[in-house]
């Protein structure tokens, strides 16, 4: 494929864009730079008609940083950087059914994740993404002032212990700012999520529960969202530092299957 400029089509005014004109198995240096710029601008970007094997999937991820090993979910036996994302008629649940940012329990949460779905159900199976920039910007000045400087605990134990009760393993637990400044764009966004965040530090449990409950409900506002309808051989690449996402499991007993790699991030500030 020629090294021409990419076609970048925004999907909403606040978040999400679809990118055309690139083969992710052999992107050029210029195209990778454009993809990085598009990710910074749109927070989550989507690609159609891609055919990634494990090597090309990892190579594309490594163009943006080192690949992470998931501390809670095992990767493939021979390729631990790759996590299978699969649901079918035998599934009792699916990954990511609740709003979350990936692995915010880590001391350095991921920069982003790249999900390749090769098999889709006849209908359903969308993923929703929420802009934490938009959620923060919509807060009142007084709420912004209250949240400034607060930190919150993000714990992986209650997420992964029920899935793997027999493993004698300690899962990450770390404290991060409630309002995070993006290291690339400099924009502020909310950095708490209902899956990992357990409490705000230095306030009462009642106050923490009330504030977090308000923020979770606020982030669920559809005005901050984009909804991606998967087709076979589609790719989503999201910036974990300024988005949350939710996988809709509305296709049982049909099959939805693919693979994900995760790019290492940095300590939130």
C-alpha positions in Angstrom: 0.0 0.0 0.0 1.4 3.4 -0.9 2.7 5.8 1.7 0.0 8.3 1.1 -1.8 10.4 3.7 -4.4 8.5 5.8 -8.1 9.2 5.6 -9.2 10.0 9.1 -13.0 10.1 9.6 -14.2 11.4 13.0 -17.1 9.5 14.4 -18.3 12.0 17.0 -17.3 15.5 17.9 -15.6 14.4 21.1 -14.2 10.9 20.7 -13.4 8.3 18.1 -12.2 8.2 14.4 -12.1 5.5 11.7 -8.8 5.4 9.7 -8.6 4.2 6.1 -5.6 3.7 3.7 -3.2 1.7 5.8 -2.3 -2.0 6.0 -1.4 -2.6 9.7 0.7 -5.6 8.8 3.2 -3.2 7.0 2.6 0.4 8.0 5.2 3.0 6.9 7.0 5.2 9.3 4.9 8.2 8.1 1.7 6.3 8.6 2.7 5.3 12.2 3.3 9.0 13.0 -0.1 9.9 11.6 -1.7 7.1 13.6 0.0 8.3 16.8 -1.3 11.9 16.1 -4.8 10.6 15.4 -4.8 8.6 18.6 -3.8 11.8 20.6 -6.5 13.8 18.8 -9.4 11.2 18.9 -8.5 9.0 21.9 -9.7 5.8 20.2 -9.2 4.9 16.5 -10.6 2.1 14.4 -9.5 0.2 11.3 -11.4 -2.1 9.0 -10.4 -5.1 6.8 -7.1 -5.9 8.6 -5.7 -9.4 8.7 -3.2 -9.5 11.6 -1.4 -12.7 12.6 0.2 -12.7 16.1 3.6 -11.4 14.8 2.2 -8.5 12.9 -0.2 -7.7 15.8 2.8 -7.5 18.2 4.9 -5.6 15.7 2.2 -2.9 15.3 1.9 -2.6 19.1 5.6 -2.3 19.6 5.7 0.7 17.2 4.1 2.6 20.1 6.0 1.1 23.1 7.0 -2.0 24.9 4.3 -4.6 25.2 2.9 -5.4 28.7 2.3 -8.8 30.2 -1.2 -8.9 31.8 -0.8 -9.5 35.6 -4.3 -10.9 36.0 -5.2 -12.8 32.8 -2.8 -15.3 31.2 -1.6 -14.7 27.7 -1.2 -17.3 25.0 1.1 -20.1 26.2 3.8 -19.4 23.5 3.1 -15.6 23.2 2.4 -14.2 26.7 2.0 -10.6 25.3 -1.2 -11.7 23.5 -4.5 -12.2 25.4 -7.3 -14.1 23.8 -10.7 -12.2 23.9 -13.3 -14.9 23.2 -16.9 -15.6 24.1 -19.3 -18.3 22.8 -22.2 -20.5 23.9 -20.2 -21.9 26.8 -19.2 -18.5 28.3 -20.4 -17.5 31.7 -19.4 -13.9 31.2 -17.1 -11.8 29.1 -14.2 -9.5 29.7 -14.9 -5.9 30.2 -18.7 -5.9 30.8 -18.3 -2.9 33.2 -16.9 0.5 32.5 -13.2 0.5 33.0 -9.7 1.6 32.0 -7.4 -1.3 31.5 -5.2 -2.3 34.5 -5.4 1.0 36.4 -4.4 -1.2 39.4 -0.8 -1.2 38.0 1.8 1.3 39.3 2.2 2.3 35.6 -1.2 1.6 33.9 -1.0 0.8 30.2 -0.7 3.6 27.6 -3.2 1.8 25.4 -4.5 -1.5 24.0 -5.0 -2.8 20.5 -7.8 -5.3 20.0 -8.2 -7.3 16.8 -11.5 -9.1 16.4 -11.5 -11.7 13.6 -14.9 -13.3 14.3 -18.1 -11.4 15.1 -21.6 -12.4 16.0 -24.4 -11.8 13.4 -25.6 -8.9 15.4 -24.4 -7.2 18.6 -21.1 -7.3 20.4 -20.3 -3.6 20.1 -17.8 -1.8 22.3 -18.5 1.6 23.9 -15.7 4.1 24.6 -16.0 7.2 26.8 -13.9 10.3 26.7 -12.5 11.2 30.1 -11.5 14.6 28.8 -15.1 15.3 27.9 -16.3 14.0 31.3 -13.8 16.2 33.1 -14.6 19.3 31.0 -18.3 19.0 31.8 -17.8 19.1 35.6 -18.6 22.3 37.4 -15.7 24.6 38.4 -16.4 23.8 42.1 -16.3 20.0 41.5 -13.0 20.4 39.6 -11.6 22.4 42.5 -12.7 19.7 45.0 -11.2 16.8 42.9 -7.9 18.6 42.3 -5.1 16.9 44.3 -7.2 14.0 45.4 -5.9 10.4 44.9 -7.8 7.1 44.8 -6.9 3.4 45.3 -7.1 1.1 42.3 -7.1 -2.6 43.3 -6.9 -5.6 41.1 -7.6 -8.2 43.7 -11.4 -8.1 43.7 -11.3 -8.2 39.9 -9.1 -11.2 39.4 -9.4 -13.2 42.6 -12.9 -14.5 41.8 -11.7 -15.6 38.4 -8.7 -17.5 39.6 -9.5 -18.4 43.3 -6.9 -21.3 43.3 -3.9 -19.1 42.4 -1.7 -18.0 45.3 -1.0 -14.7 43.7 -0.9 -11.1 44.8 -2.5 -8.7 42.3 -1.5 -5.0 41.9 -2.9 -2.3 44.1 -1.8 1.3 43.6 -2.9 4.9 44.2 -3.4 7.4 41.4 -4.7 11.0 41.0 -8.4 11.3 40.5 -7.7 13.9 37.8 -4.9 12.9 35.5 -2.9 15.1 33.1 -2.2 13.4 29.8 1.5 13.2 29.2 1.2 13.9 25.4 -1.7 16.4 25.1 -1.5 18.0 28.5 -5.3 17.8 28.8 -6.9 16.8 32.1 -9.3 13.9 32.4 -10.9 11.8 35.1 -9.0 8.8 36.1 -11.3 6.7 38.3 -13.4 3.7 37.1 -16.0 1.4 38.6 -14.0 -1.8 37.9 -10.7 -1.0 39.7 -11.2 2.1 41.9 -12.2 1.2 45.5 -11.9 4.5 47.4 -10.7 8.0 47.5 -7.9 8.6 49.9 -8.2 10.8 53.0 -11.9 11.2 53.0 -14.6 9.1 54.8 -16.0 6.0 53.2 -19.4 7.7 52.9 -17.9 10.7 51.2 -15.7 8.5 48.9 -18.7 6.3 48.0 -20.9 9.3 47.2 -18.3 11.1 45.1 -17.2 8.0 43.2 -20.8 7.1 42.6 -21.5 10.5 41.1 -18.4 10.4 38.9 -19.2 6.9 37.6 -22.8 8.0 36.7 -21.4 11.2 35.1 -18.9 9.2 32.9 -21.8 7.0 31.7 -23.4 10.0 30.0 -23.8 9.0 26.3 -22.8 12.5 25.2 -19.2 11.5 26.1 -19.3 8.2 24.1 -18.7 6.6 20.8 -20.1 3.1 20.0 -18.1 0.9 17.7 -19.8 -1.8 15.6 -17.4 -4.6 14.9 -17.1 -6.3 11.6 -14.8 -9.3 11.0 -11.1 -8.3 10.9 -11.6 -4.9 12.6 -9.1 -3.3 15.0 -9.6 -0.8 17.8 -6.7 1.1 19.4 -7.6 3.1 22.5 -5.6 5.5 24.7 -6.1 4.1 28.2 -4.9 7.3 29.8 -8.0 9.3 28.7 -10.8 6.8 28.0 -12.9 4.1 29.5 -14.6 1.3 27.6 -17.3 -1.3 28.0 -17.9 -4.5 26.0 -21.6 -5.2 25.4 -22.5 -8.9 25.7 -25.8 -8.9 23.9 -25.0 -11.7 21.4 -25.1 -14.9 23.5 -24.9 -17.7 22.4 -23.0 -16.5 19.3 -19.2 -16.3 19.1 -17.1 -13.2 19.2 -13.3 -13.8 19.1 -10.0 -12.1 18.7 -6.8 -11.1 20.4 -5.4 -8.1 22.3 -2.0 -6.6 23.0 -1.3 -3.9 25.5 1.3 -1.1 25.4 3.2 -0.2 28.5 2.4 3.2 30.0 3.7 5.5 32.7 2.9 6.7 36.2 -0.1 9.0 36.2 0.4 12.6 37.3 
